[in-house]
């Protein structure tokens, strides 16, 4: 992989640049997933306070979905040692 940067070599070594790039990619993918999951392609409100409230509510919703899906994925399905009630 080739990464081009304008950083001076004395600021970051090669490993740090690659680590920063990987982090940047993870952040980009997280935002892409978030936009897809809660449909935040555009803000429906022009007023800054309304836009902020809309965005915060959708971010809370995304966190709840993420938590619930993580809990579900961490639970074993019935038939693999769990007791069905």
Secondary structure, DSSP 8 states (H G I E B T S, - for coil): ------S-TTT--HHHHHHHHHHHHHHHHHHHHHHHHHT-SS-S--SHHHHHHHHHHHHHHHHHHHHHHHHHHHS--TTSS----
